[in-house]
Amino acid sequence: MYGLRGNWASGAQLHDFLAGLLGKTNVNSATGTGYFANGGMIYDASPTLDWFLRLSSWNPFSPEYNVYHYYATTMTGYRVQTTGSTDRLMDCYAVVGSNTVRILVGGRLTTGTYELVIDSISSLGLATSGTITVHTYQFAYAGVYTASPMTDLGTVAHTYTGNTLSFPIYQTSTTTTWAFEFPF
């Protein structure tokens, strides 16, 4: 998953780049300028928080920007308990809003088929079995300096039973993040 991650670099890069949201023309210089949002637009400015917030409010071209934007503007409601995959290579974060469940899922540079399982569907006021229409969004990482927009993949109806909804996630790219939403 590209986004919601830390900076594990060292040297001049350790305290730079706002966890990969920024780049600069000379990555090994602690005092260098020429910062750009990780989408290719170059700025001769120092990356202060105020500068970054102004930049990120209109720049949808950072590879991670759309994951952060979705998280900050859409993941509203109360947080519910989640558990990552048993191999610890997929993580998820979920919230329940006033009438929508939203789940953000991403991998740790892995591919494979994973199962997303949502237990206690009846706690949302739904029956213990039925059909739920899930809306899916994909955040595909197209590479550094490349626009990586959120892709609306549409909706799919999933049948659930036993108070549990489950459906597969086909993680064919090591850097794709997913968002799933369903109304209740």
SERO-267418 format. One record per residue (C-alpha): residue number from 0; residue in one letter; x, y, z. Coordinates in steps of 0.05 Angstrom, whole numbers. Layout:
% residues N
REC | NUM | a | X | Y | Z
...
% end
This chain:
% residues 184
REC | 0 | m | 0 | 0 | 0
REC | 1 | y | 29 | 67 | -19
REC | 2 | g | 3 | 117 | 31
REC | 3 | l | -7 | 118 | 107
REC | 4 | r | 65 | 97 | 116
REC | 5 | g | 128 | 122 | 149
REC | 6 | n | 195 | 145 | 121
REC | 7 | w | 247 | 91 | 132
REC | 8 | a | 302 | 128 | 96
REC | 9 | s | 368 | 150 | 127
REC | 10 | g | 415 | 208 | 123
REC | 11 | a | 388 | 272 | 93
REC | 12 | q | 326 | 235 | 70
REC | 13 | l | 305 | 212 | 140
REC | 14 | h | 272 | 278 | 159
REC | 15 | d | 251 | 298 | 90
REC | 16 | f | 196 | 284 | 39
REC | 17 | l | 135 | 281 | 85
REC | 18 | a | 132 | 204 | 83
REC | 19 | g | 141 | 202 | 8
REC | 20 | l | 90 | 256 | -10
REC | 21 | l | 146 | 303 | -31
REC | 22 | g | 208 | 295 | -72
REC | 23 | k | 264 | 342 | -91
REC | 24 | t | 314 | 348 | -146
REC | 25 | n | 375 | 331 | -102
REC | 26 | v | 351 | 277 | -54
REC | 27 | n | 417 | 272 | -17
REC | 28 | s | 422 | 345 | 2
REC | 29 | a | 393 | 364 | 70
REC | 30 | t | 391 | 437 | 49
REC | 31 | g | 371 | 429 | -24
REC | 32 | t | 308 | 461 | -52
REC | 33 | g | 267 | 446 | -113
REC | 34 | y | 213 | 407 | -76
REC | 35 | f | 155 | 377 | -115
REC | 36 | a | 93 | 339 | -98
REC | 37 | n | 106 | 267 | -118
REC | 38 | g | 71 | 279 | -183
REC | 39 | g | 123 | 319 | -220
REC | 40 | m | 108 | 392 | -207
REC | 41 | i | 171 | 427 | -182
REC | 42 | y | 170 | 482 | -130
REC | 43 | d | 227 | 525 | -104
REC | 44 | a | 201 | 528 | -33
REC | 45 | s | 216 | 499 | 34
REC | 46 | p | 167 | 446 | 54
REC | 47 | t | 132 | 476 | 115
REC | 48 | l | 68 | 445 | 139
REC | 49 | d | 28 | 506 | 117
REC | 50 | w | 60 | 503 | 48
REC | 51 | f | 45 | 429 | 42
REC | 52 | l | -28 | 436 | 64
REC | 53 | r | -39 | 491 | 12
REC | 54 | l | -5 | 447 | -40
REC | 55 | s | -42 | 383 | -23
REC | 56 | s | -110 | 417 | -22
REC | 57 | w | -107 | 422 | -98
REC | 58 | n | -54 | 374 | -122
REC | 59 | p | -84 | 305 | -137
REC | 60 | f | -22 | 279 | -171
REC | 61 | s | 20 | 253 | -114
REC | 62 | p | 17 | 177 | -117
REC | 63 | e | -6 | 174 | -45
REC | 64 | y | -48 | 237 | -45
REC | 65 | n | -114 | 204 | -64
REC | 66 | v | -108 | 151 | -8
REC | 67 | y | -96 | 207 | 42
REC | 68 | h | -151 | 249 | 13
REC | 69 | y | -201 | 191 | 16
REC | 70 | y | -180 | 176 | 87
REC | 71 | a | -186 | 248 | 110
REC | 72 | t | -250 | 267 | 75
REC | 73 | t | -290 | 202 | 70
REC | 74 | m | -270 | 157 | 128
REC | 75 | t | -319 | 190 | 177
REC | 76 | g | -358 | 158 | 232
REC | 77 | y | -334 | 114 | 288
REC | 78 | r | -275 | 67 | 283
REC | 79 | v | -290 | -7 | 288
REC | 80 | q | -242 | -63 | 306
REC | 81 | t | -204 | -93 | 248
REC | 82 | t | -154 | -150 | 241
REC | 83 | g | -103 | -154 | 185
REC | 84 | s | -90 | -217 | 146
REC | 85 | t | -62 | -278 | 181
REC | 86 | d | 4 | -271 | 142
REC | 87 | r | 7 | -199 | 167
REC | 88 | l | 16 | -173 | 95
REC | 89 | m | -52 | -140 | 87
REC | 90 | d | -80 | -85 | 133
REC | 91 | c | -148 | -53 | 138
REC | 92 | y | -181 | 5 | 173
REC | 93 | a | -257 | 11 | 178
REC | 94 | v | -308 | 62 | 201
REC | 95 | v | -383 | 61 | 208
REC | 96 | g | -417 | 126 | 189
REC | 97 | s | -489 | 146 | 197
REC | 98 | n | -511 | 101 | 139
REC | 99 | t | -447 | 75 | 106
REC | 100 | v | -391 | 27 | 124
REC | 101 | r | -323 | 45 | 94
REC | 102 | i | -262 | 0 | 93
REC | 103 | l | -193 | 19 | 69
REC | 104 | v | -148 | -42 | 52
REC | 105 | g | -76 | -45 | 29
REC | 106 | g | -19 | -93 | 24
REC | 107 | r | 53 | -92 | 45
REC | 108 | l | 85 | -102 | -23
REC | 109 | t | 51 | -168 | -35
REC | 110 | t | 5 | -201 | -85
REC | 111 | g | -46 | -256 | -76
REC | 112 | t | -119 | -269 | -62
REC | 113 | y | -144 | -245 | 6
REC | 114 | e | -213 | -251 | 37
REC | 115 | l | -245 | -190 | 68
REC | 116 | v | -291 | -214 | 124
REC | 117 | i | -341 | -169 | 159
REC | 118 | d | -373 | -200 | 220
REC | 119 | s | -435 | -179 | 260
REC | 120 | i | -472 | -150 | 201
REC | 121 | s | -535 | -149 | 244
REC | 122 | s | -502 | -96 | 290
REC | 123 | l | -515 | -48 | 232
REC | 124 | g | -589 | -62 | 235
REC | 125 | l | -586 | -110 | 176
REC | 126 | a | -612 | -181 | 174
REC | 127 | t | -564 | -238 | 188
REC | 128 | s | -568 | -260 | 115
REC | 129 | g | -584 | -224 | 50
REC | 130 | t | -549 | -185 | -4
REC | 131 | i | -505 | -123 | 3
REC | 132 | t | -482 | -80 | -54
REC | 133 | v | -409 | -61 | -44
REC | 134 | h | -379 | -1 | -81
REC | 135 | t | -304 | -10 | -96
REC | 136 | y | -251 | 42 | -109
REC | 137 | q | -179 | 27 | -129
REC | 138 | f | -118 | 69 | -114
REC | 139 | a | -67 | 40 | -163
REC | 140 | y | 4 | 65 | -155
REC | 141 | a | 28 | 86 | -224
REC | 142 | g | 98 | 105 | -202
REC | 143 | v | 135 | 164 | -172
REC | 144 | y | 121 | 229 | -209
REC | 145 | t | 60 | 198 | -241
REC | 146 | a | -13 | 217 | -231
REC | 147 | s | -48 | 161 | -193
REC | 148 | p | -122 | 177 | -191
REC | 149 | m | -174 | 139 | -151
REC | 150 | t | -212 | 93 | -198
REC | 151 | d | -286 | 79 | -187
REC | 152 | l | -295 | 5 | -202
REC | 153 | g | -370 | 7 | -191
REC | 154 | t | -414 | -38 | -149
REC | 155 | v | -422 | -113 | -139
REC | 156 | a | -478 | -148 | -101
REC | 157 | h | -451 | -198 | -50
REC | 158 | t | -495 | -250 | -16
REC | 159 | y | -480 | -260 | 58
REC | 160 | t | -503 | -311 | 110
REC | 161 | g | -490 | -327 | 183
REC | 162 | n | -484 | -253 | 201
REC | 163 | t | -419 | -249 | 160
REC | 164 | l | -403 | -216 | 94
REC | 165 | s | -340 | -239 | 59
REC | 166 | f | -312 | -228 | -10
REC | 167 | p | -244 | -236 | -44
REC | 168 | i | -193 | -182 | -57
REC | 169 | y | -148 | -199 | -116
REC | 170 | q | -84 | -163 | -100
REC | 171 | t | -50 | -168 | -168
REC | 172 | s | -4 | -108 | -156
REC | 173 | t | 42 | -99 | -97
REC | 174 | t | 23 | -26 | -89
REC | 175 | t | -52 | -22 | -98
REC | 176 | t | -97 | 3 | -42
REC | 177 | w | -173 | -10 | -41
REC | 178 | a | -233 | 24 | -11
REC | 179 | f | -299 | -12 | -2
REC | 180 | e | -365 | 21 | 18
REC | 181 | f | -434 | -6 | 30
REC | 182 | p | -498 | 27 | 56
REC | 183 | f | -540 | 1 | 113
% end
